[in-house]
Amino acid sequence: MNTPRRHRCVTATALLAAVLSVAPAFYLPGIASINYEEGEKLDVMANKLTSPKNKLPYDYYSLPFCGSDNKKDHRSKPVNLGQVLMGDRMKPTDYDFRMKTPMQCKVLCERKFTAEQIRLLRTRIVQEYAVRLNLDNMPVVIKGHTRAHRPAFRFGYDIGRSESDGKLFINNHLKFKVLFNNPKASGSGFESVPDIDAVSSEGYRVVGFEVEPYSIKHVVADSKPTKESCPVSDAMEPMEITPDTPVLFTYDVDFIESSHRWATRWDNLLEANPELKQIQWFSIVNSLMISLFLTALVGTVMLRTVLRDFSRYNALEEEDEEDVTGWKLVHGDVFRTPKYPVLLSIFCGSGSQTLWMSTILLLFALLGFLSPAYRGGLITTMLSLWVLASSICGYSSARVYASFENGQSRKLVTLGSAFLFPSLAFTLFFVLNLFVWGSGSSGAVPFTTLLVLLFMWFGISVPLVFAGAYIGYKTKPYEFPTRTNQIPRQIPASPLNIPQAAYVVLAGVLPFGTVFMELVFILNSIWQNQILYLFGMLSIVFAILVVTCAEMSIVFTYLTLAAERWTWWWQAFGGSASAGMYMFLYSLYYIGSQAAQDHMPLVSTMMFVTYSLVVSVAFALMCGAVGFFSSFWFVRKIYSNIRVD
C-alpha cells in the first residue's frame, strides 16, 4: 500500500488562493491545507467541554467517555499560548474516520457508569455542557435554520439531557457528516473554480464537519447493535443512564461532496445573520451620530469661540489686563505641573501601549491574519503585540514626565510603566488561576505557561520599557508657549457648587455610548461560546471611539479653561478614562443577570468579573491617553497663538 500523500500549501499560496476567490469574507487561514487520499485516516481531535451556564471549560476526558481510561494514549498535541489560556486542547479520540469511506453504527466502546460518574455526568448535563471536536481544524457543528430559513450553526453537541423527573439520558450515537472538496473540480461559477494549486494536488480536502446527536437504547448482540436499532431514528427509545447499565457508544459517518472550497470553508460558520448585521449597522450609525455631534461641537468651539477669543485677546495691545477674562487669564498657570505627575505619566504611557496594541491587532484582523482557523491566534497575537508595544509605553511616559518641572522621579516613572498595570493583571490572573485549578478545569494555566508569561514580562517587556524610556528622556521635552508663574492662581469655585469629579465621571458616558452595542455583542458571543468575526465593523467603532474621546476631551478642557480653572491635566485624562468604569459596571450587570438566571458557579463568576476588570482598566487607560494627548495638543496650540506680556 502506498504511503498517503499530503500536500501542504505554503502561506503565500494560501493567501493568493484566497485573494483570487470571491468570498463573502476574506481571511488568511492560519494553517496550510491538507489533501487526503481516498481511504486515508482522518484524525478526530477532542478540544474541550463548554457551557453557556458555566464559563469554566473542562477536558474532554474529564467525563467517562470512550478512551478516558487511556490517558497516556490521549495526551494533548502541542498548542499555542492562546489555546492554553483559553483552555483548548488537542487530544486524539478513538473515532476511526477514513476519507470517503461511509460507516454505519460503528461501535466506539461499551461502558458502565458508576454512581459517582453518573453524578458528574448529571452536573455537566444540567449545566448544558457541549462537546467540542475538531476534524482537520474544522469544529464540529450542529446545522439548523433560522426563522428566515437561513442556515445557522451551533458549535459542539450536547452530552445528553435531564428530565424533570430526574431521569438522565446520554447522547450515545452520533451521526457525523464530513463535507469534502476535490481541488481539481472544475465547472461554472466562482465556487467551482479549481484551487490555484490544483495542478499539483491530489486527494480531497475537508471543508465541513457536522453532527447530529441521538440518545438510542441499542438492541445488542455480541457487543454489536442489531438491525432493530440500526439505522437510528428519533422514534427509538432513548438511553437512560443508570448504575452498572451497559451503554453502547456508536457513530455514523457520511461523506458529502461540497462545492465550497478550502479557502472559504469557514465563511458559512462566520457569516452573521441579517438581523445581527442590521443591529451592528444600527450600532455604528448610533456611534457615528455621537461622533458627528461632538465634531460639530468641536467645530463650533474651534472656529467660533476660540477664534473670537483670539481676536479679543490680540486685537488691542492697549487693552487693560484687568479686563481680560477667560482662558487667557490663566496663561501663567495652565502648564503648571499637576498633582501626582508620576502617576499621570505612567497612566498615559500604559494607555498609549494599549492603544497601539489595539490598532495593530485590528489591522491584522482586517488583513485576515486572525482567522478562526488559527486557533488561539487572537490571544497569542494580542499578548505579543502588547509586549512589543512596551517600548511605546516607556517612551510616552518618559516624554510626558520630562515636560514637567522639577521631574526628579524618572526612575520611578520607568519602573511604574514596566510594573504597575502588568502587576495588577498578572496578580489577578494568578489568584484566579488557583481557583480554576482547584475546580479541575482545563482552563487552568500550567506552571510552565506561567513561566512563559513571566519571561515575556521580565525578559522582553521590561527591557523594552527601559529602552523606550531612555529614548524618551533623551528626546527634547515638549515646549510650552507660556511661562509658569511662581505663585499659583486661585481656582474659582465650580458652577452650582458641583464637584469637578462629577463632570469627569459624566464625561465618560459619551465614549461608552459609542461602544455599548459592540460590548453587548462581544459579551453575548463569549457567553454563548460563539465566534465573533465582525472585525470590519469593530474597527469602524474603534475609530469612532478614538475620535469621540479626542473631541470630548478637547471640549471639556476648553470649558474648564474658559471657567479660569487651570487644573486640566487629570480632567483631560479622567473624562475619557471614566468610560472604563461604565464598561465594568455594565459587565457586572450582565454577569449578575446571567448568573441569577443560570445559577452560575462562584469560580465561573470570579473568572468573568476578573477578566472584565482587567479589560475595563485597559480600556480606561487607552481612552484616557487619547483624551490627554488630544487636550495636550489643543492647549499648547491655543496658547501659542496669543500674545502674552
BATI-571809 format. One record per residue (C-alpha): residue in three letters; x, y, z. Coordinates in steps of 0.25 Angstrom, whole numbers, padded with zeros to 4 digits, always signed. Layout:
<pts>
ALAXYZ/...
</pts>
This chain:
<pts>
MET+0000+0000+0000/ASN+0006+0013-0004/THR+0008+0024+0007/PRO-0003+0034+0007/ARG+0002+0047+0000/ARG-0001+0060+0007/HIS+0001+0073+0000/ARG+0003+0085+0009/CYS+0002+0099+0003/VAL+0011+0110+0007/THR+0005+0122+0013/ALA+0007+0131+0001/THR+0000+0121-0008/ALA-0012+0120+0002/LEU-0012+0136+0002/LEU-0012+0136-0013/ALA-0023+0126-0014/ALA-0032+0134-0004/VAL-0030+0147-0012/LEU-0034+0140-0025/SER-0046+0134-0019/VAL-0059+0142-0018/ALA-0064+0140-0004/PRO-0073+0148+0006/ALA-0061+0150+0015/PHE-0046+0150+0013/TYR-0037+0143+0023/LEU-0023+0137+0023/PRO-0024+0123+0028/GLY-0015+0120+0040/ILE-0011+0107+0035/ALA-0008+0100+0022/SER-0017+0091+0014/ILE-0016+0076+0015/ASN-0020+0067+0004/TYR-0025+0053+0008/GLU-0026+0041-0002/GLU-0038+0032-0002/GLY-0037+0023+0010/GLU-0027+0031+0017/LYS-0029+0032+0032/LEU-0035+0045+0038/ASP-0031+0049+0052/VAL-0043+0054+0060/MET-0038+0062+0072/ALA-0044+0066+0085/ASN-0044+0080+0089/LYS-0052+0083+0101/LEU-0065+0084+0108/THR-0072+0097+0108/SER-0085+0103+0114/PRO-0093+0115+0113/LYS-0096+0114+0128/ASN-0082+0112+0133/LYS-0070+0119+0128/LEU-0060+0108+0132/PRO-0056+0099+0121/TYR-0053+0085+0124/ASP-0045+0074+0118/TYR-0052+0064+0108/TYR-0047+0052+0116/SER-0051+0058+0130/LEU-0064+0051+0127/PRO-0065+0036+0125/PHE-0065+0036+0110/CYS-0059+0025+0102/GLY-0044+0025+0104/SER-0043+0033+0117/ASP-0036+0021+0123/ASN-0024+0022+0114/LYS-0019+0036+0118/LYS-0005+0033+0113/ASP-0010+0030+0099/HIS-0018+0043+0099/ARG-0008+0053+0102/SER-0011+0067+0096/LYS-0003+0071+0084/PRO+0005+0084+0085/VAL-0004+0096+0085/ASN+0000+0111+0085/LEU-0001+0121+0096/GLY-0014+0126+0093/GLN-0020+0112+0093/VAL-0014+0109+0106/LEU-0020+0121+0112/MET-0034+0118+0106/GLY-0034+0104+0111/ASP-0033+0098+0098/ARG-0027+0084+0096/MET-0024+0075+0084/LYS-0025+0061+0089/PRO-0027+0049+0080/THR-0040+0041+0080/ASP-0044+0027+0077/TYR-0052+0031+0065/ASP-0048+0024+0052/PHE-0051+0032+0040/ARG-0046+0029+0026/MET-0047+0038+0015/LYS-0059+0035+0006/THR-0062+0022+0014/PRO-0076+0023+0020/MET-0079+0016+0033/GLN-0092+0012+0040/CYS-0094+0008+0054/LYS-0079+0007+0056/VAL-0076+0003+0071/LEU-0067+0012+0079/CYS-0068+0005+0092/GLU-0077+0000+0103/ARG-0077+0006+0116/LYS-0083+0004+0130/PHE-0084+0016+0139/THR-0083+0017+0154/ALA-0092+0025+0163/GLU-0081+0035+0164/GLN-0079+0036+0149/ILE-0094+0038+0147/ARG-0094+0049+0157/LEU-0083+0056+0150/LEU-0090+0054+0136/ARG-0103+0059+0143/THR-0095+0072+0147/ARG-0089+0074+0133/ILE-0103+0071+0126/VAL-0111+0081+0135/GLN-0101+0092+0132/GLU-0103+0089+0117/TYR-0088+0086+0114/ALA-0085+0083+0100/VAL-0074+0074+0094/ARG-0065+0081+0084/LEU-0058+0072+0074/ASN-0049+0076+0062/LEU-0046+0070+0049/ASP-0035+0076+0040/ASN-0036+0088+0049/MET-0051+0089+0046/PRO-0060+0090+0058/VAL-0072+0080+0059/VAL-0085+0088+0058/ILE-0100+0085+0058/LYS-0107+0091+0046/GLY-0120+0097+0048/HIS-0128+0108+0041/THR-0133+0122+0045/ARG-0147+0127+0044/ALA-0143+0133+0031/HIS-0139+0119+0026/ARG-0125+0122+0026/PRO-0114+0112+0031/ALA-0110+0114+0045/PHE-0099+0106+0053/ARG-0097+0103+0067/PHE-0083+0099+0072/GLY-0082+0085+0078/TYR-0092+0075+0082/ASP-0100+0073+0096/ILE-0095+0062+0105/GLY-0109+0058+0108/ARG-0122+0063+0114/SER-0128+0063+0128/GLU-0143+0061+0130/SER-0151+0068+0141/ASP-0154+0054+0148/GLY-0139+0052+0150/LYS-0136+0043+0138/LEU-0123+0045+0131/PHE-0121+0041+0116/ILE-0108+0042+0109/ASN-0105+0044+0094/ASN-0098+0031+0091/HIS-0100+0031+0076/LEU-0094+0042+0067/LYS-0097+0044+0052/PHE-0085+0051+0046/LYS-0085+0058+0032/VAL-0071+0061+0026/LEU-0072+0071+0015/PHE-0061+0069+0005/ASN-0056+0076-0007/ASN-0048+0072-0019/PRO-0037+0083-0022/LYS-0037+0079-0037/ALA-0052+0080-0039/SER-0056+0090-0050/GLY-0069+0095-0055/SER-0077+0108-0056/GLY-0078+0118-0045/PHE-0068+0124-0035/GLU-0069+0113-0025/SER-0065+0102-0035/VAL-0053+0109-0040/PRO-0041+0100-0037/ASP-0032+0104-0026/ILE-0019+0111-0030/ASP-0010+0098-0026/ALA-0020+0088-0032/VAL-0010+0084-0043/SER+0000+0079-0033/SER-0010+0074-0023/GLU-0016+0060-0021/GLY-0027+0055-0012/TYR-0038+0062-0005/ARG-0040+0073+0005/VAL-0049+0075+0018/VAL-0058+0087+0017/GLY-0068+0084+0027/PHE-0071+0075+0040/GLU-0085+0074+0044/VAL-0092+0065+0055/GLU-0106+0060+0059/PRO-0106+0054+0073/TYR-0116+0043+0077/SER-0119+0036+0090/ILE-0122+0022+0086/LYS-0124+0009+0094/HIS-0118-0001+0085/VAL-0122-0015+0084/VAL-0109-0022+0085/ALA-0104-0036+0081/ASP-0089-0040+0082/SER-0086-0026+0087/LYS-0091-0020+0074/PRO-0104-0013+0070/THR-0114-0021+0063/LYS-0123-0017+0051/GLU-0134-0013+0060/SER-0126-0001+0065/CYS-0118+0002+0053/PRO-0120+0011+0045/VAL-0124+0020+0057/SER-0136+0030+0057/ASP-0143+0039+0067/ALA-0154+0029+0069/MET-0145+0019+0076/GLU-0145+0018+0091/PRO-0134+0027+0098/MET-0123+0022+0106/GLU-0125+0025+0121/ILE-0113+0025+0130/THR-0113+0016+0142/PRO-0102+0010+0150/ASP-0096-0002+0144/THR-0105-0002+0132/PRO-0096-0004+0119/VAL-0097+0007+0110/LEU-0092+0005+0095/PHE-0086+0017+0088/THR-0087+0017+0073/TYR-0086+0026+0061/ASP-0089+0028+0047/VAL-0080+0035+0037/ASP-0085+0040+0023/PHE-0076+0047+0013/ILE-0083+0058+0005/GLU-0076+0065-0007/SER-0077+0080-0005/SER-0075+0092-0015/HIS-0069+0100-0004/ARG-0054+0102-0006/TRP-0044+0100+0005/ALA-0040+0115+0005/THR-0055+0119+0008/ARG-0059+0107+0017/TRP-0061+0116+0029/ASP-0070+0126+0023/ASN-0083+0119+0026/LEU-0079+0118+0040/LEU-0075+0132+0042/GLU-0085+0139+0033/ALA-0095+0147+0042/ASN-0110+0146+0040/PRO-0117+0158+0034/GLU-0123+0162+0048/LEU-0109+0163+0054/LYS-0104+0171+0043/GLN-0115+0181+0044/ILE-0113+0183+0059/GLN-0098+0184+0056/TRP-0100+0195+0046/PHE-0110+0202+0055/SER-0099+0202+0066/ILE-0090+0208+0056/VAL-0100+0219+0052/ASN-0102+0222+0067/SER-0087+0223+0070/LEU-0086+0232+0057/MET-0097+0241+0061/ILE-0090+0243+0075/SER-0077+0246+0068/LEU-0083+0256+0058/PHE-0090+0263+0069/LEU-0076+0265+0076/THR-0070+0268+0063/ALA-0080+0279+0061/LEU-0078+0284+0076/VAL-0063+0284+0074/GLY-0064+0292+0061/THR-0073+0302+0068/VAL-0062+0303+0079/MET-0050+0304+0070/LEU-0056+0312+0058/ARG-0065+0322+0066/THR-0062+0323+0081/VAL-0047+0321+0080/LEU-0045+0330+0068/ARG-0053+0340+0075/ASP-0045+0339+0087/PHE-0032+0341+0079/SER-0038+0353+0072/ARG-0042+0359+0086/TYR-0028+0356+0092/ASN-0019+0360+0081/ALA-0027+0372+0074/LEU-0024+0383+0084/GLU-0010+0383+0090/GLU-0014+0395+0099/GLU-0025+0387+0105/ASP-0024+0386+0120/GLU-0020+0373+0127/GLU-0031+0375+0137/ASP-0041+0374+0126/VAL-0036+0360+0121/THR-0045+0349+0125/GLY-0046+0334+0121/TRP-0035+0324+0118/LYS-0024+0335+0115/LEU-0025+0339+0129/VAL-0019+0326+0134/HIS-0007+0326+0124/GLY+0003+0327+0135/ASP-0003+0314+0142/VAL-0008+0305+0131/PHE+0005+0298+0129/ARG+0008+0297+0144/THR+0012+0282+0148/PRO-0001+0275+0152/LYS-0003+0267+0165/TYR+0003+0253+0165/PRO+0011+0255+0152/VAL+0018+0241+0153/LEU+0004+0234+0153/LEU-0001+0242+0142/SER+0011+0239+0133/ILE+0010+0225+0136/PHE-0005+0224+0132/CYS-0002+0232+0119/GLY+0009+0222+0115/SER+0001+0210+0119/GLY-0011+0215+0111/SER-0002+0218+0099/GLN+0003+0204+0099/THR-0011+0198+0099/LEU-0016+0208+0088/TRP-0004+0204+0079/MET-0007+0189+0082/SER-0022+0190+0079/THR-0019+0198+0066/ILE-0009+0188+0060/LEU-0018+0176+0065/LEU-0030+0181+0058/LEU-0021+0184+0045/PHE-0016+0169+0046/ALA-0031+0164+0047/LEU-0035+0173+0035/LEU-0024+0167+0027/GLY-0029+0153+0031/PHE-0017+0148+0039/LEU-0026+0145+0051/SER-0035+0135+0044/PRO-0042+0125+0054/ALA-0035+0115+0046/TYR-0022+0120+0054/ARG-0027+0115+0068/GLY-0023+0123+0079/GLY-0017+0133+0069/LEU-0025+0145+0075/ILE-0020+0143+0089/THR-0006+0140+0085/THR-0005+0152+0075/MET-0011+0161+0086/LEU+0000+0157+0096/SER+0011+0158+0086/LEU+0007+0172+0081/TRP+0005+0177+0096/VAL+0019+0172+0099/LEU+0025+0179+0087/ALA+0018+0192+0090/SER+0024+0193+0103/SER+0035+0202+0097/ILE+0023+0211+0093/CYS+0019+0211+0108/GLY+0033+0215+0113/TYR+0035+0226+0102/SER+0021+0232+0105/SER+0022+0232+0120/ALA+0036+0238+0119/ARG+0033+0249+0109/VAL+0021+0253+0118/TYR+0029+0253+0131/ALA+0041+0260+0125/SER+0032+0272+0121/PHE+0028+0275+0135/GLU+0036+0284+0144/ASN+0046+0278+0155/GLY+0044+0264+0150/GLN+0053+0256+0160/SER+0046+0243+0159/ARG+0050+0238+0146/LYS+0054+0224+0151/LEU+0040+0223+0158/VAL+0033+0226+0145/THR+0040+0216+0137/LEU+0038+0205+0148/GLY+0024+0209+0149/SER+0022+0208+0134/ALA+0028+0194+0134/PHE+0021+0188+0146/LEU+0008+0196+0150/PHE-0002+0191+0141/PRO+0005+0177+0137/SER+0006+0174+0152/LEU-0009+0177+0154/ALA-0013+0168+0143/PHE-0003+0157+0146/THR-0007+0157+0161/LEU-0022+0156+0158/PHE-0019+0145+0147/PHE-0010+0137+0157/VAL-0020+0137+0168/LEU-0032+0134+0159/ASN-0023+0122+0153/LEU-0022+0116+0167/PHE-0037+0115+0168/VAL-0039+0110+0153/TRP-0028+0099+0156/GLY-0035+0095+0169/SER-0048+0093+0161/GLY-0041+0083+0151/SER-0044+0092+0139/SER-0035+0091+0126/GLY-0035+0106+0127/ALA-0025+0105+0138/VAL-0012+0110+0132/PRO+0000+0100+0135/PHE+0012+0105+0143/THR+0021+0104+0130/THR+0012+0114+0123/LEU+0012+0124+0135/LEU+0027+0123+0134/VAL+0026+0127+0119/LEU+0017+0139+0123/LEU+0027+0143+0133/PHE+0038+0142+0123/MET+0030+0151+0113/TRP+0028+0161+0124/PHE+0042+0162+0130/GLY+0050+0157+0119/ILE+0044+0165+0107/SER+0034+0175+0112/VAL+0042+0181+0124/PRO+0055+0183+0115/LEU+0047+0189+0104/VAL+0040+0199+0114/PHE+0054+0203+0119/ALA+0059+0205+0105/GLY+0047+0213+0101/ALA+0048+0222+0114/TYR+0063+0224+0111/ILE+0060+0229+0097/GLY+0048+0238+0103/TYR+0057+0245+0113/LYS+0068+0247+0103/THR+0058+0253+0093/LYS+0055+0268+0094/PRO+0044+0271+0104/TYR+0031+0277+0100/GLU+0032+0292+0099/PHE+0021+0301+0106/PRO+0018+0314+0099/THR+0016+0322+0112/ARG+0024+0323+0125/THR+0018+0318+0138/ASN+0017+0328+0150/GLN+0023+0325+0163/ILE+0011+0327+0171/PRO-0001+0318+0167/ARG-0014+0326+0163/GLN-0026+0323+0172/ILE-0036+0314+0165/PRO-0051+0319+0165/ALA-0062+0310+0170/SER-0069+0301+0161/PRO-0082+0306+0155/LEU-0094+0301+0164/ASN-0084+0296+0174/ILE-0083+0283+0167/PRO-0070+0276+0169/GLN-0061+0275+0157/ALA-0060+0260+0159/ALA-0075+0259+0155/TYR-0072+0265+0142/VAL-0061+0255+0140/VAL-0070+0243+0143/LEU-0081+0248+0134/ALA-0072+0251+0122/GLY-0069+0236+0121/VAL-0084+0234+0116/LEU-0081+0238+0102/PRO-0069+0229+0099/PHE-0076+0218+0106/GLY-0088+0220+0097/THR-0081+0218+0084/VAL-0076+0204+0088/PHE-0088+0200+0096/MET-0095+0191+0086/GLU-0082+0185+0082/LEU-0079+0182+0096/VAL-0093+0175+0097/PHE-0089+0166+0084/ILE-0076+0163+0090/LEU-0081+0158+0103/ASN-0092+0150+0097/SER-0082+0143+0088/ILE-0073+0140+0100/TRP-0085+0135+0108/GLN-0091+0126+0097/ASN-0076+0121+0093/GLN-0078+0126+0079/ILE-0068+0133+0069/LEU-0070+0147+0067/TYR-0063+0151+0054/LEU-0068+0165+0050/PHE-0055+0172+0051/GLY-0059+0181+0040/MET-0070+0187+0048/LEU-0062+0186+0061/SER-0051+0195+0054/ILE-0061+0205+0050/VAL-0066+0206+0064/PHE-0052+0207+0069/ALA-0048+0218+0060/ILE-0061+0226+0065/LEU-0057+0223+0079/VAL-0044+0229+0077/VAL-0049+0242+0070/THR-0060+0243+0081/CYS-0050+0242+0093/ALA-0041+0253+0086/GLU-0053+0262+0083/MET-0060+0261+0096/SER-0047+0263+0104/ILE-0044+0276+0095/VAL-0058+0282+0098/PHE-0057+0278+0113/THR-0043+0284+0114/TYR-0047+0297+0107/LEU-0059+0299+0116/THR-0050+0297+0128/LEU-0040+0307+0124/ALA-0051+0317+0120/ALA-0056+0316+0134/GLU-0042+0320+0138/ARG-0039+0307+0145/TRP-0025+0303+0141/THR-0025+0289+0147/TRP-0028+0282+0134/TRP-0018+0271+0133/TRP-0025+0260+0141/GLN-0038+0264+0136/ALA-0034+0263+0121/PHE-0029+0248+0125/GLY-0041+0245+0134/GLY-0052+0250+0125/SER-0049+0239+0115/ALA-0044+0229+0125/SER-0057+0229+0132/ALA-0063+0221+0121/GLY-0056+0209+0126/MET-0064+0210+0139/TYR-0077+0209+0131/MET-0071+0197+0124/PHE-0068+0190+0137/LEU-0082+0194+0143/TYR-0089+0188+0131/SER-0081+0175+0131/LEU-0085+0174+0146/TYR-0100+0176+0142/TYR-0098+0166+0131/ILE-0092+0155+0139/GLY-0102+0158+0150/SER-0114+0156+0141/GLN-0108+0143+0135/ALA-0103+0137+0148/ALA-0117+0139+0154/GLN-0123+0132+0143/ASP-0113+0121+0140/HIS-0109+0119+0155/MET-0094+0121+0151/PRO-0083+0115+0160/LEU-0075+0124+0168/VAL-0062+0121+0161/SER-0068+0124+0148/THR-0074+0137+0153/MET-0060+0141+0158/MET-0054+0138+0145/PHE-0064+0147+0137/VAL-0062+0158+0147/THR-0047+0157+0148/TYR-0045+0158+0133/SER-0056+0169+0132/LEU-0048+0177+0142/VAL-0035+0175+0135/VAL-0041+0179+0121/SER-0048+0191+0127/VAL-0035+0196+0133/ALA-0028+0195+0120/PHE-0040+0201+0113/ALA-0040+0213+0122/LEU-0025+0215+0121/MET-0026+0215+0106/CYS-0037+0225+0105/GLY-0030+0234+0116/ALA-0018+0234+0108/VAL-0025+0238+0095/GLY-0032+0249+0103/PHE-0020+0254+0110/PHE-0011+0255+0098/SER-0022+0262+0090/SER-0024+0272+0100/PHE-0009+0274+0102/TRP-0008+0277+0087/PHE-0020+0287+0088/VAL-0015+0294+0100/ARG-0001+0296+0094/LYS-0008+0301+0081/ILE-0017+0311+0086/TYR-0007+0318+0096/SER+0004+0318+0085/ASN-0006+0327+0077/ILE-0008+0338+0087/ARG+0002+0350+0091/VAL+0005+0349+0106/ASP+0013+0360+0112/
</pts>
